[in-house]
Amino acid sequence: MDAIIARRLRRHHLIGPAKSAAEAVAAMCGAHCQIQSAAEVSVAVRVEGGTQASVRRAIVEERSLVKAAM
């Protein structure tokens, strides 16, 4: 059971950071964005050196992340 939990933590970049916000979100199969600031922080903690501002930049300027409305 411990191995399963450890694998999930690694897979979701909670142990061992992702190289980019896009890599983190892909591993998570998307990030829930009902409250954008919470989603930005959720992604940022998974990226080495990530910040809320860097995730916002990935959405607005770089367009490496996309918000979808349902």
PDB file of N, H, CA, C and O in Angstrom:
ATOM      1  N   MET A   1       0.817  -1.191   0.000  1.00  0.00           N
ATOM      2  CA  MET A   1       0.000   0.000   0.000  1.00  0.00           C
ATOM      3  C   MET A   1       0.867   1.263   0.000  1.00  0.00           C
ATOM      4  O   MET A   1       0.548   2.240  -0.679  1.00  0.00           O
ATOM      5  N   ASP A   2       1.957   1.239   0.761  1.00  0.00           N
ATOM      6  H   ASP A   2       2.216   0.446   1.312  1.00  0.00           H
ATOM      7  CA  ASP A   2       2.853   2.402   0.808  1.00  0.00           C
ATOM      8  C   ASP A   2       3.435   2.711  -0.566  1.00  0.00           C
ATOM      9  O   ASP A   2       3.608   3.874  -0.928  1.00  0.00           O
ATOM     10  N   ALA A   3       3.736   1.665  -1.323  1.00  0.00           N
ATOM     11  H   ALA A   3       3.596   0.720  -1.029  1.00  0.00           H
ATOM     12  CA  ALA A   3       4.293   1.865  -2.667  1.00  0.00           C
ATOM     13  C   ALA A   3       3.275   2.537  -3.583  1.00  0.00           C
ATOM     14  O   ALA A   3       3.642   3.354  -4.428  1.00  0.00           O
ATOM     15  N   ILE A   4       2.025   2.203  -3.421  1.00  0.00           N
ATOM     16  H   ILE A   4       1.727   1.540  -2.735  1.00  0.00           H
ATOM     17  CA  ILE A   4       0.967   2.806  -4.236  1.00  0.00           C
ATOM     18  C   ILE A   4       0.833   4.294  -3.901  1.00  0.00           C
ATOM     19  O   ILE A   4       0.742   5.138  -4.793  1.00  0.00           O
ATOM     20  N   ILE A   5       0.823   4.595  -2.619  1.00  0.00           N
ATOM     21  H   ILE A   5       0.897   3.909  -1.895  1.00  0.00           H
ATOM     22  CA  ILE A   5       0.718   5.992  -2.196  1.00  0.00           C
ATOM     23  C   ILE A   5       1.919   6.788  -2.682  1.00  0.00           C
ATOM     24  O   ILE A   5       1.760   7.903  -3.179  1.00  0.00           O
ATOM     25  N   ALA A   6       3.122   6.231  -2.545  1.00  0.00           N
ATOM     26  H   ALA A   6       3.251   5.325  -2.141  1.00  0.00           H
ATOM     27  CA  ALA A   6       4.341   6.910  -2.995  1.00  0.00           C
ATOM     28  C   ALA A   6       4.302   7.156  -4.494  1.00  0.00           C
ATOM     29  O   ALA A   6       4.702   8.226  -4.952  1.00  0.00           O
ATOM     30  N   ARG A   7       3.825   6.180  -5.270  1.00  0.00           N
ATOM     31  H   ARG A   7       3.499   5.311  -4.898  1.00  0.00           H
ATOM     32  CA  ARG A   7       3.740   6.354  -6.723  1.00  0.00           C
ATOM     33  C   ARG A   7       2.778   7.481  -7.088  1.00  0.00           C
ATOM     34  O   ARG A   7       3.062   8.291  -7.970  1.00  0.00           O
ATOM     35  N   ARG A   8       1.643   7.522  -6.403  1.00  0.00           N
ATOM     36  H   ARG A   8       1.413   6.863  -5.686  1.00  0.00           H
ATOM     37  CA  ARG A   8       0.665   8.584  -6.682  1.00  0.00           C
ATOM     38  C   ARG A   8       1.217   9.965  -6.332  1.00  0.00           C
ATOM     39  O   ARG A   8       1.000  10.927  -7.069  1.00  0.00           O
ATOM     40  N   LEU A   9       1.925  10.062  -5.218  1.00  0.00           N
ATOM     41  H   LEU A   9       2.101   9.281  -4.619  1.00  0.00           H
ATOM     42  CA  LEU A   9       2.522  11.338  -4.837  1.00  0.00           C
ATOM     43  C   LEU A   9       3.553  11.785  -5.866  1.00  0.00           C
ATOM     44  O   LEU A   9       3.605  12.963  -6.218  1.00  0.00           O
ATOM     45  N   ARG A  10       4.381  10.847  -6.355  1.00  0.00           N
ATOM     46  H   ARG A  10       4.339   9.890  -6.069  1.00  0.00           H
ATOM     47  CA  ARG A  10       5.358  11.185  -7.398  1.00  0.00           C
ATOM     48  C   ARG A  10       4.668  11.559  -8.690  1.00  0.00           C
ATOM     49  O   ARG A  10       5.048  12.537  -9.334  1.00  0.00           O
ATOM     50  N   ARG A  11       3.661  10.799  -9.080  1.00  0.00           N
ATOM     51  H   ARG A  11       3.353  10.004  -8.557  1.00  0.00           H
ATOM     52  CA  ARG A  11       2.957  11.021 -10.345  1.00  0.00           C
ATOM     53  C   ARG A  11       2.285  12.390 -10.402  1.00  0.00           C
ATOM     54  O   ARG A  11       2.204  13.009 -11.463  1.00  0.00           O
ATOM     55  N   HIS A  12       1.808  12.850  -9.258  1.00  0.00           N
ATOM     56  H   HIS A  12       1.873  12.347  -8.397  1.00  0.00           H
ATOM     57  CA  HIS A  12       1.139  14.153  -9.206  1.00  0.00           C
ATOM     58  C   HIS A  12       2.088  15.269  -8.802  1.00  0.00           C
ATOM     59  O   HIS A  12       1.661  16.378  -8.483  1.00  0.00           O
ATOM     60  N   HIS A  13       3.369  14.965  -8.819  1.00  0.00           N
ATOM     61  H   HIS A  13       3.716  14.063  -9.077  1.00  0.00           H
ATOM     62  CA  HIS A  13       4.430  15.941  -8.518  1.00  0.00           C
ATOM     63  C   HIS A  13       4.292  16.568  -7.136  1.00  0.00           C
ATOM     64  O   HIS A  13       4.590  17.747  -6.948  1.00  0.00           O
ATOM     65  N   LEU A  14       3.840  15.777  -6.178  1.00  0.00           N
ATOM     66  H   LEU A  14       3.598  14.818  -6.331  1.00  0.00           H
ATOM     67  CA  LEU A  14       3.838  16.229  -4.792  1.00  0.00           C
ATOM     68  C   LEU A  14       5.137  15.802  -4.115  1.00  0.00           C
ATOM     69  O   LEU A  14       5.511  16.333  -3.069  1.00  0.00           O
ATOM     70  N   ILE A  15       5.813  14.841  -4.727  1.00  0.00           N
ATOM     71  H   ILE A  15       5.509  14.410  -5.576  1.00  0.00           H
ATOM     72  CA  ILE A  15       7.186  14.467  -4.369  1.00  0.00           C
ATOM     73  C   ILE A  15       7.950  14.553  -5.684  1.00  0.00           C
ATOM     74  O   ILE A  15       7.635  13.827  -6.627  1.00  0.00           O
ATOM     75  N   GLY A  16       8.920  15.404  -5.760  1.00  0.00           N
ATOM     76  H   GLY A  16       9.176  15.993  -4.994  1.00  0.00           H
ATOM     77  CA  GLY A  16       9.651  15.591  -7.011  1.00  0.00           C
ATOM     78  C   GLY A  16       8.901  16.517  -7.931  1.00  0.00           C
ATOM     79  O   GLY A  16       7.895  16.130  -8.526  1.00  0.00           O
ATOM     80  N   PRO A  17       9.379  17.735  -8.055  1.00  0.00           N
ATOM     81  CA  PRO A  17       8.639  18.757  -8.802  1.00  0.00           C
ATOM     82  C   PRO A  17       8.618  18.533 -10.319  1.00  0.00           C
ATOM     83  O   PRO A  17       9.495  17.883 -10.888  1.00  0.00           O
ATOM     84  N   ALA A  18       7.592  19.091 -10.941  1.00  0.00           N
ATOM     85  H   ALA A  18       6.880  19.619 -10.479  1.00  0.00           H
ATOM     86  CA  ALA A  18       7.484  19.100 -12.402  1.00  0.00           C
ATOM     87  C   ALA A  18       8.407  20.182 -12.959  1.00  0.00           C
ATOM     88  O   ALA A  18       8.799  21.105 -12.246  1.00  0.00           O
ATOM     89  N   LYS A  19       8.748  20.058 -14.232  1.00  0.00           N
ATOM     90  H   LYS A  19       8.430  19.308 -14.812  1.00  0.00           H
ATOM     91  CA  LYS A  19       9.609  21.056 -14.884  1.00  0.00           C
ATOM     92  C   LYS A  19       8.827  22.299 -15.303  1.00  0.00           C
ATOM     93  O   LYS A  19       9.401  23.376 -15.457  1.00  0.00           O
ATOM     94  N   SER A  20       7.512  22.145 -15.488  1.00  0.00           N
ATOM     95  H   SER A  20       7.046  21.269 -15.363  1.00  0.00           H
ATOM     96  CA  SER A  20       6.696  23.274 -15.937  1.00  0.00           C
ATOM     97  C   SER A  20       5.275  23.120 -15.412  1.00  0.00           C
ATOM     98  O   SER A  20       4.869  22.044 -14.973  1.00  0.00           O
ATOM     99  N   ALA A  21       4.538  24.205 -15.466  1.00  0.00           N
ATOM    100  H   ALA A  21       4.868  25.079 -15.823  1.00  0.00           H
ATOM    101  CA  ALA A  21       3.135  24.168 -15.063  1.00  0.00           C
ATOM    102  C   ALA A  21       2.349  23.235 -15.975  1.00  0.00           C
ATOM    103  O   ALA A  21       1.471  22.508 -15.510  1.00  0.00           O
ATOM    104  N   ALA A  22       2.654  23.250 -17.257  1.00  0.00           N
ATOM    105  H   ALA A  22       3.368  23.840 -17.635  1.00  0.00           H
ATOM    106  CA  ALA A  22       1.950  22.378 -18.202  1.00  0.00           C
ATOM    107  C   ALA A  22       2.191  20.907 -17.878  1.00  0.00           C
ATOM    108  O   ALA A  22       1.269  20.096 -17.963  1.00  0.00           O
ATOM    109  N   GLU A  23       3.418  20.556 -17.508  1.00  0.00           N
ATOM    110  H   GLU A  23       4.167  21.214 -17.438  1.00  0.00           H
ATOM    111  CA  GLU A  23       3.726  19.172 -17.137  1.00  0.00           C
ATOM    112  C   GLU A  23       2.947  18.776 -15.879  1.00  0.00           C
ATOM    113  O   GLU A  23       2.420  17.666 -15.801  1.00  0.00           O
ATOM    114  N   ALA A  24       2.874  19.667 -14.906  1.00  0.00           N
ATOM    115  H   ALA A  24       3.302  20.568 -14.969  1.00  0.00           H
ATOM    116  CA  ALA A  24       2.144  19.383 -13.668  1.00  0.00           C
ATOM    117  C   ALA A  24       0.661  19.177 -13.942  1.00  0.00           C
ATOM    118  O   ALA A  24       0.062  18.225 -13.442  1.00  0.00           O
ATOM    119  N   VAL A  25       0.069  20.055 -14.726  1.00  0.00           N
ATOM    120  H   VAL A  25       0.555  20.829 -15.133  1.00  0.00           H
ATOM    121  CA  VAL A  25      -1.364  19.952 -15.027  1.00  0.00           C
ATOM    122  C   VAL A  25      -1.653  18.698 -15.852  1.00  0.00           C
ATOM    123  O   VAL A  25      -2.681  18.053 -15.646  1.00  0.00           O
ATOM    124  N   ALA A  26      -0.781  18.349 -16.762  1.00  0.00           N
ATOM    125  H   ALA A  26       0.054  18.873 -16.929  1.00  0.00           H
ATOM    126  CA  ALA A  26      -0.961  17.125 -17.549  1.00  0.00           C
ATOM    127  C   ALA A  26      -0.942  15.896 -16.642  1.00  0.00           C
ATOM    128  O   ALA A  26      -1.746  14.980 -16.816  1.00  0.00           O
ATOM    129  N   ALA A  27      -0.033  15.876 -15.686  1.00  0.00           N
ATOM    130  H   ALA A  27       0.620  16.619 -15.545  1.00  0.00           H
ATOM    131  CA  ALA A  27       0.052  14.746 -14.759  1.00  0.00           C
ATOM    132  C   ALA A  27      -1.194  14.650 -13.890  1.00  0.00           C
ATOM    133  O   ALA A  27      -1.598  13.558 -13.491  1.00  0.00           O
ATOM    134  N   MET A  28      -1.801  15.796 -13.599  1.00  0.00           N
ATOM    135  H   MET A  28      -1.473  16.684 -13.923  1.00  0.00           H
ATOM    136  CA  MET A  28      -3.012  15.845 -12.776  1.00  0.00           C
ATOM    137  C   MET A  28      -4.272  15.590 -13.614  1.00  0.00           C
ATOM    138  O   MET A  28      -5.366  15.475 -13.061  1.00  0.00           O
ATOM    139  N   CYS A  29      -4.127  15.501 -14.920  1.00  0.00           N
ATOM    140  H   CYS A  29      -3.238  15.594 -15.368  1.00  0.00           H
ATOM    141  CA  CYS A  29      -5.263  15.390 -15.845  1.00  0.00           C
ATOM    142  C   CYS A  29      -6.171  16.599 -15.712  1.00  0.00           C
ATOM    143  O   CYS A  29      -7.396  16.487 -15.769  1.00  0.00           O
ATOM    144  N   GLY A  30      -5.544  17.760 -15.533  1.00  0.00           N
ATOM    145  H   GLY A  30      -4.550  17.850 -15.486  1.00  0.00           H
ATOM    146  CA  GLY A  30      -6.285  19.015 -15.410  1.00  0.00           C
ATOM    147  C   GLY A  30      -6.284  19.500 -13.973  1.00  0.00           C
ATOM    148  O   GLY A  30      -6.069  18.723 -13.043  1.00  0.00           O
ATOM    149  N   ALA A  31      -6.523  20.768 -13.805  1.00  0.00           N
ATOM    150  H   ALA A  31      -6.698  21.399 -14.560  1.00  0.00           H
ATOM    151  CA  ALA A  31      -6.601  21.371 -12.475  1.00  0.00           C
ATOM    152  C   ALA A  31      -7.973  22.006 -12.310  1.00  0.00           C
ATOM    153  O   ALA A  31      -8.436  22.738 -13.184  1.00  0.00           O
ATOM    154  N   HIS A  32      -8.610  21.726 -11.201  1.00  0.00           N
ATOM    155  H   HIS A  32      -8.234  21.131 -10.491  1.00  0.00           H
ATOM    156  CA  HIS A  32      -9.922  22.284 -10.928  1.00  0.00           C
ATOM    157  C   HIS A  32      -9.777  23.777 -10.690  1.00  0.00           C
ATOM    158  O   HIS A  32      -8.950  24.198  -9.881  1.00  0.00           O
ATOM    159  N   CYS A  33     -10.564  24.576 -11.379  1.00  0.00           N
ATOM    160  H   CYS A  33     -11.236  24.234 -12.037  1.00  0.00           H
ATOM    161  CA  CYS A  33     -10.362  26.025 -11.363  1.00  0.00           C
ATOM    162  C   CYS A  33     -11.629  26.788 -11.003  1.00  0.00           C
ATOM    163  O   CYS A  33     -11.917  27.826 -11.598  1.00  0.00           O
ATOM    164  N   GLN A  34     -12.388  26.282 -10.037  1.00  0.00           N
ATOM    165  H   GLN A  34     -12.154  25.439  -9.554  1.00  0.00           H
ATOM    166  CA  GLN A  34     -13.577  27.023  -9.618  1.00  0.00           C
ATOM    167  C   GLN A  34     -13.147  28.355  -9.011  1.00  0.00           C
ATOM    168  O   GLN A  34     -13.780  29.386  -9.236  1.00  0.00           O
ATOM    169  N   ILE A  35     -12.073  28.319  -8.247  1.00  0.00           N
ATOM    170  H   ILE A  35     -11.559  27.482  -8.064  1.00  0.00           H
ATOM    171  CA  ILE A  35     -11.468  29.531  -7.704  1.00  0.00           C
ATOM    172  C   ILE A  35     -10.069  29.612  -8.299  1.00  0.00           C
ATOM    173  O   ILE A  35      -9.192  28.836  -7.920  1.00  0.00           O
ATOM    174  N   GLN A  36      -9.851  30.537  -9.221  1.00  0.00           N
ATOM    175  H   GLN A  36     -10.564  31.168  -9.529  1.00  0.00           H
ATOM    176  CA  GLN A  36      -8.617  30.570  -9.994  1.00  0.00           C
ATOM    177  C   GLN A  36      -7.374  30.664  -9.117  1.00  0.00           C
ATOM    178  O   GLN A  36      -6.385  29.979  -9.378  1.00  0.00           O
ATOM    179  N   SER A  37      -7.406  31.498  -8.086  1.00  0.00           N
ATOM    180  H   SER A  37      -8.209  32.055  -7.875  1.00  0.00           H
ATOM    181  CA  SER A  37      -6.223  31.645  -7.245  1.00  0.00           C
ATOM    182  C   SER A  37      -5.860  30.324  -6.572  1.00  0.00           C
ATOM    183  O   SER A  37      -4.676  30.024  -6.416  1.00  0.00           O
ATOM    184  N   ALA A  38      -6.840  29.536  -6.175  1.00  0.00           N
ATOM    185  H   ALA A  38      -7.802  29.779  -6.302  1.00  0.00           H
ATOM    186  CA  ALA A  38      -6.575  28.230  -5.565  1.00  0.00           C
ATOM    187  C   ALA A  38      -5.961  27.273  -6.580  1.00  0.00           C
ATOM    188  O   ALA A  38      -5.058  26.506  -6.245  1.00  0.00           O
ATOM    189  N   ALA A  39      -6.444  27.314  -7.807  1.00  0.00           N
ATOM    190  H   ALA A  39      -7.178  27.937  -8.079  1.00  0.00           H
ATOM    191  CA  ALA A  39      -5.884  26.466  -8.865  1.00  0.00           C
ATOM    192  C   ALA A  39      -4.447  26.862  -9.165  1.00  0.00           C
ATOM    193  O   ALA A  39      -3.593  25.998  -9.366  1.00  0.00           O
ATOM    194  N   GLU A  40      -4.174  28.156  -9.196  1.00  0.00           N
ATOM    195  H   GLU A  40      -4.868  28.858  -9.033  1.00  0.00           H
ATOM    196  CA  GLU A  40      -2.812  28.634  -9.470  1.00  0.00           C
ATOM    197  C   GLU A  40      -1.847  28.148  -8.395  1.00  0.00           C
ATOM    198  O   GLU A  40      -0.736  27.721  -8.706  1.00  0.00           O
ATOM    199  N   VAL A  41      -2.258  28.210  -7.149  1.00  0.00           N
ATOM    200  H   VAL A  41      -3.160  28.558  -6.896  1.00  0.00           H
ATOM    201  CA  VAL A  41      -1.404  27.745  -6.051  1.00  0.00           C
ATOM    202  C   VAL A  41      -1.245  26.231  -6.115  1.00  0.00           C
ATOM    203  O   VAL A  41      -0.148  25.717  -5.896  1.00  0.00           O
ATOM    204  N   SER A  42      -2.321  25.514  -6.413  1.00  0.00           N
ATOM    205  H   SER A  42      -3.211  25.932  -6.591  1.00  0.00           H
ATOM    206  CA  SER A  42      -2.273  24.058  -6.520  1.00  0.00           C
ATOM    207  C   SER A  42      -1.262  23.606  -7.571  1.00  0.00           C
ATOM    208  O   SER A  42      -0.551  22.621  -7.368  1.00  0.00           O
ATOM    209  N   VAL A  43      -1.200  24.310  -8.673  1.00  0.00           N
ATOM    210  H   VAL A  43      -1.777  25.110  -8.838  1.00  0.00           H
ATOM    211  CA  VAL A  43      -0.236  23.986  -9.732  1.00  0.00           C
ATOM    212  C   VAL A  43       1.161  24.458  -9.330  1.00  0.00           C
ATOM    213  O   VAL A  43       2.135  23.734  -9.530  1.00  0.00           O
ATOM    214  N   ALA A  44       1.268  25.641  -8.778  1.00  0.00           N
ATOM    215  H   ALA A  44       0.477  26.230  -8.616  1.00  0.00           H
ATOM    216  CA  ALA A  44       2.573  26.220  -8.431  1.00  0.00           C
ATOM    217  C   ALA A  44       3.351  25.358  -7.451  1.00  0.00           C
ATOM    218  O   ALA A  44       4.571  25.248  -7.571  1.00  0.00           O
ATOM    219  N   VAL A  45       2.676  24.741  -6.482  1.00  0.00           N
ATOM    220  H   VAL A  45       1.684  24.830  -6.385  1.00  0.00           H
ATOM    221  CA  VAL A  45       3.395  23.913  -5.500  1.00  0.00           C
ATOM    222  C   VAL A  45       3.983  22.663  -6.129  1.00  0.00           C
ATOM    223  O   VAL A  45       4.837  22.014  -5.526  1.00  0.00           O
ATOM    224  N   ARG A  46       3.546  22.318  -7.317  1.00  0.00           N
ATOM    225  H   ARG A  46       2.852  22.846  -7.807  1.00  0.00           H
ATOM    226  CA  ARG A  46       4.042  21.125  -8.005  1.00  0.00           C
ATOM    227  C   ARG A  46       5.192  21.421  -8.970  1.00  0.00           C
ATOM    228  O   ARG A  46       5.746  20.499  -9.568  1.00  0.00           O
ATOM    229  N   VAL A  47       5.554  22.689  -9.127  1.00  0.00           N
ATOM    230  H   VAL A  47       5.104  23.438  -8.641  1.00  0.00           H
ATOM    231  CA  VAL A  47       6.585  23.096 -10.084  1.00  0.00           C
ATOM    232  C   VAL A  47       7.786  23.643  -9.328  1.00  0.00           C
ATOM    233  O   VAL A  47       7.641  24.455  -8.414  1.00  0.00           O
ATOM    234  N   GLU A  48       8.967  23.192  -9.716  1.00  0.00           N
ATOM    235  H   GLU A  48       9.085  22.533 -10.459  1.00  0.00           H
ATOM    236  CA  GLU A  48      10.183  23.694  -9.076  1.00  0.00           C
ATOM    237  C   GLU A  48      10.287  25.202  -9.278  1.00  0.00           C
ATOM    238  O   GLU A  48      10.321  25.671 -10.416  1.00  0.00           O
ATOM    239  N   GLY A  49      10.337  25.956  -8.201  1.00  0.00           N
ATOM    240  H   GLY A  49      10.310  25.575  -7.277  1.00  0.00           H
ATOM    241  CA  GLY A  49      10.404  27.413  -8.286  1.00  0.00           C
ATOM    242  C   GLY A  49       9.100  28.050  -8.722  1.00  0.00           C
ATOM    243  O   GLY A  49       9.075  29.234  -9.058  1.00  0.00           O
ATOM    244  N   GLY A  50       8.022  27.293  -8.723  1.00  0.00           N
ATOM    245  H   GLY A  50       8.043  26.331  -8.450  1.00  0.00           H
ATOM    246  CA  GLY A  50       6.738  27.800  -9.190  1.00  0.00           C
ATOM    247  C   GLY A  50       6.122  28.798  -8.224  1.00  0.00           C
ATOM    248  O   GLY A  50       6.268  28.678  -7.008  1.00  0.00           O
ATOM    249  N   THR A  51       5.443  29.767  -8.773  1.00  0.00           N
ATOM    250  H   THR A  51       5.325  29.865  -9.761  1.00  0.00           H
ATOM    251  CA  THR A  51       4.706  30.750  -7.990  1.00  0.00           C
ATOM    252  C   THR A  51       3.330  30.921  -8.610  1.00  0.00           C
ATOM    253  O   THR A  51       3.085  30.504  -9.742  1.00  0.00           O
ATOM    254  N   GLN A  52       2.455  31.530  -7.864  1.00  0.00           N
ATOM    255  H   GLN A  52       2.654  31.869  -6.945  1.00  0.00           H
ATOM    256  CA  GLN A  52       1.122  31.809  -8.394  1.00  0.00           C
ATOM    257  C   GLN A  52       1.237  32.693  -9.635  1.00  0.00           C
ATOM    258  O   GLN A  52       0.511  32.502 -10.611  1.00  0.00           O
ATOM    259  N   ALA A  53       2.147  33.654  -9.592  1.00  0.00           N
ATOM    260  H   ALA A  53       2.737  33.810  -8.800  1.00  0.00           H
ATOM    261  CA  ALA A  53       2.339  34.554 -10.736  1.00  0.00           C
ATOM    262  C   ALA A  53       2.864  33.802 -11.957  1.00  0.00           C
ATOM    263  O   ALA A  53       2.475  34.110 -13.084  1.00  0.00           O
ATOM    264  N   SER A  54       3.739  32.822 -11.747  1.00  0.00           N
ATOM    265  H   SER A  54       4.055  32.572 -10.832  1.00  0.00           H
ATOM    266  CA  SER A  54       4.273  32.081 -12.902  1.00  0.00           C
ATOM    267  C   SER A  54       3.195  31.226 -13.555  1.00  0.00           C
ATOM    268  O   SER A  54       3.197  31.049 -14.773  1.00  0.00           O
ATOM    269  N   VAL A  55       2.278  30.696 -12.757  1.00  0.00           N
ATOM    270  H   VAL A  55       2.277  30.839 -11.768  1.00  0.00           H
ATOM    271  CA  VAL A  55       1.168  29.920 -13.325  1.00  0.00           C
ATOM    272  C   VAL A  55       0.226  30.852 -14.085  1.00  0.00           C
ATOM    273  O   VAL A  55      -0.244  30.512 -15.171  1.00  0.00           O
ATOM    274  N   ARG A  56      -0.050  32.019 -13.520  1.00  0.00           N
ATOM    275  H   ARG A  56       0.332  32.295 -12.637  1.00  0.00           H
ATOM    276  CA  ARG A  56      -0.893  33.003 -14.205  1.00  0.00           C
ATOM    277  C   ARG A  56      -0.269  33.395 -15.542  1.00  0.00           C
ATOM    278  O   ARG A  56      -0.972  33.541 -16.542  1.00  0.00           O
ATOM    279  N   ARG A  57       1.065  33.565 -15.555  1.00  0.00           N
ATOM    280  H   ARG A  57       1.636  33.446 -14.743  1.00  0.00           H
ATOM    281  CA  ARG A  57       1.783  33.887 -16.801  1.00  0.00           C
ATOM    282  C   ARG A  57       1.623  32.769 -17.823  1.00  0.00           C
ATOM    283  O   ARG A  57       1.475  33.031 -19.016  1.00  0.00           O
ATOM    284  N   ALA A  58       1.654  31.512 -17.354  1.00  0.00           N
ATOM    285  H   ALA A  58       1.774  31.299 -16.385  1.00  0.00           H
ATOM    286  CA  ALA A  58       1.484  30.373 -18.263  1.00  0.00           C
ATOM    287  C   ALA A  58       0.103  30.386 -18.909  1.00  0.00           C
ATOM    288  O   ALA A  58      -0.065  29.912 -20.032  1.00  0.00           O
ATOM    289  N   ILE A  59      -0.876  30.924 -18.204  1.00  0.00           N
ATOM    290  H   ILE A  59      -0.740  31.309 -17.291  1.00  0.00           H
ATOM    291  CA  ILE A  59      -2.240  31.007 -18.748  1.00  0.00           C
ATOM    292  C   ILE A  59      -2.390  32.207 -19.677  1.00  0.00           C
ATOM    293  O   ILE A  59      -2.880  32.076 -20.798  1.00  0.00           O
ATOM    294  N   VAL A  60      -1.970  33.364 -19.209  1.00  0.00           N
ATOM    295  H   VAL A  60      -1.571  33.471 -18.298  1.00  0.00           H
ATOM    296  CA  VAL A  60      -2.267  34.618 -19.907  1.00  0.00           C
ATOM    297  C   VAL A  60      -1.264  34.947 -21.008  1.00  0.00           C
ATOM    298  O   VAL A  60      -1.660  35.302 -22.119  1.00  0.00           O
ATOM    299  N   GLU A  61       0.022  34.832 -20.714  1.00  0.00           N
ATOM    300  H   GLU A  61       0.344  34.543 -19.812  1.00  0.00           H
ATOM    301  CA  GLU A  61       1.049  35.270 -21.669  1.00  0.00           C
ATOM    302  C   GLU A  61       1.586  34.126 -22.531  1.00  0.00           C
ATOM    303  O   GLU A  61       1.579  34.208 -23.759  1.00  0.00           O
ATOM    304  N   GLU A  62       2.045  33.072 -21.882  1.00  0.00           N
ATOM    305  H   GLU A  62       2.051  33.006 -20.885  1.00  0.00           H
ATOM    306  CA  GLU A  62       2.674  31.973 -22.633  1.00  0.00           C
ATOM    307  C   GLU A  62       1.642  31.097 -23.332  1.00  0.00           C
ATOM    308  O   GLU A  62       1.918  30.499 -24.372  1.00  0.00           O
ATOM    309  N   ARG A  63       0.459  31.033 -22.751  1.00  0.00           N
ATOM    310  H   ARG A  63       0.235  31.520 -21.906  1.00  0.00           H
ATOM    311  CA  ARG A  63      -0.629  30.190 -23.251  1.00  0.00           C
ATOM    312  C   ARG A  63      -0.255  28.710 -23.310  1.00  0.00           C
ATOM    313  O   ARG A  63      -0.706  27.973 -24.187  1.00  0.00           O
ATOM    314  N   SER A  64       0.584  28.292 -22.352  1.00  0.00           N
ATOM    315  H   SER A  64       0.951  28.891 -21.640  1.00  0.00           H
ATOM    316  CA  SER A  64       0.913  26.879 -22.247  1.00  0.00           C
ATOM    317  C   SER A  64      -0.138  26.140 -21.416  1.00  0.00           C
ATOM    318  O   SER A  64      -0.165  24.909 -21.384  1.00  0.00           O
ATOM    319  N   LEU A  65      -1.001  26.905 -20.746  1.00  0.00           N
ATOM    320  H   LEU A  65      -0.979  27.904 -20.771  1.00  0.00           H
ATOM    321  CA  LEU A  65      -2.172  26.361 -20.042  1.00  0.00           C
ATOM    322  C   LEU A  65      -3.411  27.058 -20.582  1.00  0.00           C
ATOM    323  O   LEU A  65      -3.360  28.220 -20.984  1.00  0.00           O
ATOM    324  N   VAL A  66      -4.507  26.343 -20.584  1.00  0.00           N
ATOM    325  H   VAL A  66      -4.549  25.398 -20.257  1.00  0.00           H
ATOM    326  CA  VAL A  66      -5.753  26.884 -21.111  1.00  0.00           C
ATOM    327  C   VAL A  66      -6.861  26.679 -20.085  1.00  0.00           C
ATOM    328  O   VAL A  66      -6.978  25.608 -19.489  1.00  0.00           O
ATOM    329  N   LYS A  67      -7.669  27.709 -19.888  1.00  0.00           N
ATOM    330  H   LYS A  67      -7.574  28.579 -20.372  1.00  0.00           H
ATOM    331  CA  LYS A  67      -8.844  27.584 -19.029  1.00  0.00           C
ATOM    332  C   LYS A  67     -10.019  27.191 -19.912  1.00  0.00           C
ATOM    333  O   LYS A  67     -10.192  27.718 -21.011  1.00  0.00           O
ATOM    334  N   ALA A  68     -10.813  26.266 -19.420  1.00  0.00           N
ATOM    335  H   ALA A  68     -10.672  25.838 -18.528  1.00  0.00           H
ATOM    336  CA  ALA A  68     -12.004  25.834 -20.153  1.00  0.00           C
ATOM    337  C   ALA A  68     -13.239  26.106 -19.303  1.00  0.00           C
ATOM    338  O   ALA A  68     -13.237  25.835 -18.102  1.00  0.00           O
ATOM    339  N   ALA A  69     -14.277  26.631 -19.907  1.00  0.00           N
ATOM    340  H   ALA A  69     -14.278  26.851 -20.882  1.00  0.00           H
ATOM    341  CA  ALA A  69     -15.538  26.878 -19.207  1.00  0.00           C
ATOM    342  C   ALA A  69     -16.510  25.759 -19.543  1.00  0.00           C
ATOM    343  O   ALA A  69     -16.596  25.317 -20.688  1.00  0.00           O
ATOM    344  N   MET A  70     -17.219  25.319 -18.562  1.00  0.00           N
ATOM    345  H   MET A  70     -17.150  25.678 -17.631  1.00  0.00           H
ATOM    346  CA  MET A  70     -18.197  24.253 -18.781  1.00  0.00           C
ATOM    347  C   MET A  70     -19.586  24.805 -18.604  1.00  0.00           C
ATOM    348  O   MET A  70     -20.564  24.071 -18.745  1.00  0.00           O
TER     349      MET A  70
END
